[in-house]
Amino acid sequence: MDAVTSVPVRSGARPLLQAAGRVLRGVLAALLALLGLGLAALCVGRFAALGAGAPLWLETFSAAELLAGQLLFGAEYAGWDEFARALGLAVLGSVGLGTAAWAWPRRRQRRASPYAFSYQVEETGVN
């Protein structure tokens, strides 16, 4: 115990490694969440471009998706089926957000003691 605060202190580097791991998992989760949200925005733009009369800001997302796809996959990306591209973006965005939720650091669940119990008292209305 620490003499000043009366808080139990663990010795060793394990708490520092756990804290560093939690920070890294938090950063990884944030990056994956940003990636997933970006892919979701591009997916919404691509689905909006499938129909006529989409707002200009959705058309901008659609153009950004087409530009990014051509930069990554080359000029033949524009010839791919538009619905398949939108569906692929939806799946990739879901995978990115799901992985971000998995990577988010959580507190450890403590096991309940077998001696921890509570009584529930029901009032029957008898005086």
PLY file of the C-alpha trace (Angstrom):
ply
format ascii 1.0
element vertex 127
property float x
property float y
property float z
element edge 126
property int vertex1
property int vertex2
end_header
0.00 0.00 0.00
1.05 3.50 -0.70
1.59 5.29 2.60
0.22 8.60 1.36
-2.98 7.54 -0.35
-3.67 4.12 1.21
-4.31 2.74 -2.26
-3.04 -0.72 -3.11
-0.15 -0.45 -5.57
0.92 -3.26 -7.87
4.58 -3.74 -8.38
6.11 -4.43 -11.75
5.61 -3.24 -15.29
2.37 -5.10 -15.97
0.06 -2.14 -15.20
2.14 0.09 -17.48
1.92 -2.44 -20.30
-1.81 -2.78 -19.78
-2.24 0.99 -19.88
-0.15 1.27 -23.05
-2.19 -1.52 -24.62
-5.42 0.27 -23.76
-4.14 3.48 -25.32
-3.04 1.68 -28.49
-6.39 -0.11 -28.73
-8.16 3.22 -28.31
-6.11 4.80 -31.10
-6.71 1.78 -33.33
-10.44 1.92 -32.61
-10.57 5.63 -33.44
-8.73 5.12 -36.75
-10.97 2.19 -37.70
-14.06 4.21 -36.79
-12.91 7.09 -39.02
-12.23 4.66 -41.85
-15.65 3.04 -41.40
-17.44 6.40 -41.31
-15.60 7.56 -44.41
-16.55 4.39 -46.27
-20.14 4.79 -45.10
-20.24 8.34 -46.45
-18.87 7.18 -49.80
-21.41 4.35 -49.79
-24.29 6.77 -49.26
-22.99 8.90 -52.12
-22.73 5.89 -54.43
-26.26 4.71 -53.59
-27.57 8.24 -54.18
-25.89 8.36 -57.58
-27.82 5.26 -58.65
-31.02 7.31 -58.90
-31.75 10.58 -60.64
-32.11 13.88 -58.80
-29.68 13.34 -55.93
-28.60 16.48 -54.05
-25.31 18.08 -55.01
-23.55 17.17 -51.78
-24.36 13.48 -52.37
-23.16 13.76 -55.94
-19.92 15.15 -54.51
-19.52 12.03 -52.34
-20.20 9.91 -55.41
-17.51 11.75 -57.40
-15.07 11.38 -54.48
-15.77 7.64 -54.37
-15.16 7.32 -58.11
-11.91 9.30 -57.86
-10.64 7.26 -54.91
-11.53 4.01 -56.67
-9.70 5.06 -59.83
-6.65 6.03 -57.79
-6.63 2.68 -55.99
-7.72 0.28 -58.74
-6.99 2.12 -61.98
-9.16 3.40 -64.79
-11.14 0.17 -65.15
-12.81 0.90 -61.79
-15.28 3.20 -63.55
-16.50 0.24 -65.62
-17.46 -1.85 -62.57
-21.13 -2.26 -61.74
-22.30 0.73 -59.67
-24.58 -1.28 -57.40
-21.78 -3.77 -56.69
-19.45 -0.88 -55.79
-22.08 0.57 -53.42
-22.69 -2.83 -51.84
-18.95 -3.41 -51.45
-18.56 -0.06 -49.73
-21.43 -0.90 -47.39
-19.81 -4.21 -46.43
-16.37 -2.65 -45.97
-17.80 0.19 -43.88
-19.64 -2.29 -41.67
-16.51 -4.38 -41.23
-14.49 -1.28 -40.32
-17.02 -0.09 -37.74
-17.45 -3.59 -36.31
-13.70 -3.98 -35.95
-13.54 -0.58 -34.26
-16.17 -1.71 -31.76
-14.20 -4.89 -31.12
-10.93 -3.00 -30.66
-12.40 -0.45 -28.24
-10.79 -1.00 -24.80
-13.22 -2.24 -22.18
-12.96 -2.68 -18.48
-12.38 -6.15 -17.20
-15.42 -7.91 -15.89
-14.93 -8.94 -12.32
-16.26 -12.30 -11.34
-19.00 -12.21 -8.81
-18.09 -13.76 -5.52
-20.04 -16.89 -4.68
-20.81 -15.21 -1.35
-22.30 -12.10 -2.95
-26.06 -12.29 -2.80
-29.00 -10.10 -2.01
-32.40 -10.67 -0.56
-35.45 -9.53 -2.43
-38.28 -8.74 -0.12
-41.74 -8.76 -1.60
-44.51 -7.03 0.20
-47.68 -9.05 0.16
-49.96 -6.31 1.41
-50.74 -8.07 4.71
-50.72 -5.70 7.69
0 1
1 2
2 3
3 4
4 5
5 6
6 7
7 8
8 9
9 10
10 11
11 12
12 13
13 14
14 15
15 16
16 17
17 18
18 19
19 20
20 21
21 22
22 23
23 24
24 25
25 26
26 27
27 28
28 29
29 30
30 31
31 32
32 33
33 34
34 35
35 36
36 37
37 38
38 39
39 40
40 41
41 42
42 43
43 44
44 45
45 46
46 47
47 48
48 49
49 50
50 51
51 52
52 53
53 54
54 55
55 56
56 57
57 58
58 59
59 60
60 61
61 62
62 63
63 64
64 65
65 66
66 67
67 68
68 69
69 70
70 71
71 72
72 73
73 74
74 75
75 76
76 77
77 78
78 79
79 80
80 81
81 82
82 83
83 84
84 85
85 86
86 87
87 88
88 89
89 90
90 91
91 92
92 93
93 94
94 95
95 96
96 97
97 98
98 99
99 100
100 101
101 102
102 103
103 104
104 105
105 106
106 107
107 108
108 109
109 110
110 111
111 112
112 113
113 114
114 115
115 116
116 117
117 118
118 119
119 120
120 121
121 122
122 123
123 124
124 125
125 126
